[in-house]
Amino acid sequence: MAESTNYPELKLYWLNNSRAQRIVWLLEELGLSYEVEIFQRNKDMFAPSELKEVHPLGKSPMVIVTIPQPSSPVKRRKLVLAESGLIAQYLADHFGKHLLPKHYCDGQEGQPGGETDEWIRYQYFLHYAEGSLHPPLLVQLILMSFNGKYLCGDHLTAADILMSYPLLEAREKAGELNPPKTEKWSEKYPKLWVYLKRLEYEPGFKRAEVKIKELDARKS
Ligand SMILES: N[C@@H](CCC(=O)N[C@@H](CS)C(=O)NCC(=O)O)C(=O)O
């Protein structure tokens, strides 16, 4: 991110072993500089109550965006973003146009029904990642219904980043419950298997893995 003092400052409230991992990926993917405040889960696995001081939801991820507003009397606007979907949407809208599919078909800008299929898929997955359960079978069926490399076509979008966490976790859990089961995953969900491998090869994903290891090693 630009070093200019007129540029928004970003702070991620990160909890170990949590959905906040994918926001690390998103921030790395966008090449933004950001501060991280680290929270460790309590023994009961809940988040420490201090997170409620950031936002009443008290869960991670949360992001605070501080935007300089030199002409206003307050000088700075502070936005507290909770819910992964909102965070992903806000960051991609403002800092990551390359992570957005084309919004409207040519000549149909702003018209209901003028949206591209990719845009509708994008919106769907942004909401689906948290709004519904995400059984691997359903995602496998969705992936089989088109030939793109990613959920919304041939390019990575913020929707892939949001969906990565529940899907990778489901694959890991399948292995934990019954180790040979992950092998079966590749046969049972071949498209999903290839898709997840593709996500894991993304340079931004790899950068996020390094960053998450570093955050895990740091004490709050
Ligand atoms: N729908 C929220 C869910 C946030 C959430 O449940 N975060 C979990 C971590 S994966 C958490 O903070 N758990 C600790 C707690 O519930 O105390 C989102 O997508 O951001």
The ligand as an SDF file (V2000), in Angstrom:
LIG
                    3D

 20 19  0  0  0  0  0  0  0  0999 V2000
  -19.7440  -15.1470   10.3670 N   0  0  0  0  0  0  0  0  0  0  0  0
  -18.5330  -14.6850   10.9960 C   0  0  0  0  0  0  0  0  0  0  0  0
  -18.0610  -15.7860   11.9200 C   0  0  0  0  0  0  0  0  0  0  0  0
  -16.9080  -15.3530   12.7810 C   0  0  0  0  0  0  0  0  0  0  0  0
  -16.5060  -16.4810   13.7270 C   0  0  0  0  0  0  0  0  0  0  0  0
  -17.3360  -17.3010   14.1510 O   0  0  0  0  0  0  0  0  0  0  0  0
  -15.2310  -16.5090   14.0660 N   0  0  0  0  0  0  0  0  0  0  0  0
  -14.7410  -17.5320   14.9620 C   0  0  0  0  0  0  0  0  0  0  0  0
  -13.3730  -18.0110   14.4930 C   0  0  0  0  0  0  0  0  0  0  0  0
  -13.4500  -19.0650   13.0920 S   0  0  0  0  0  0  0  0  0  0  0  0
  -14.5240  -16.9790   16.3520 C   0  0  0  0  0  0  0  0  0  0  0  0
  -14.1640  -15.8370   16.5200 O   0  0  0  0  0  0  0  0  0  0  0  0
  -14.7310  -17.8350   17.3560 N   0  0  0  0  0  0  0  0  0  0  0  0
  -14.4870  -17.5270   18.7070 C   0  0  0  0  0  0  0  0  0  0  0  0
  -15.7360  -17.3660   19.5070 C   0  0  0  0  0  0  0  0  0  0  0  0
  -16.8280  -17.6750   18.9950 O   0  0  0  0  0  0  0  0  0  0  0  0
  -15.6300  -16.9590   20.6680 O   0  0  0  0  0  0  0  0  0  0  0  0
  -17.5000  -14.3690    9.9180 C   0  0  0  0  0  0  0  0  0  0  0  0
  -17.6140  -14.9080    8.8280 O   0  0  0  0  0  0  0  0  0  0  0  0
  -16.5870  -13.5690   10.1370 O   0  0  0  0  0  0  0  0  0  0  0  0
  1  2  1  0
  2  3  1  0
  2 18  1  0
  3  4  1  0
  4  5  1  0
  5  6  2  0
  5  7  1  0
  7  8  1  0
  8  9  1  0
  8 11  1  0
  9 10  1  0
 11 12  2  0
 11 13  1  0
 13 14  1  0
 14 15  1  0
 15 16  2  0
 15 17  1  0
 18 19  2  0
 18 20  1  0
M  END
$$$$
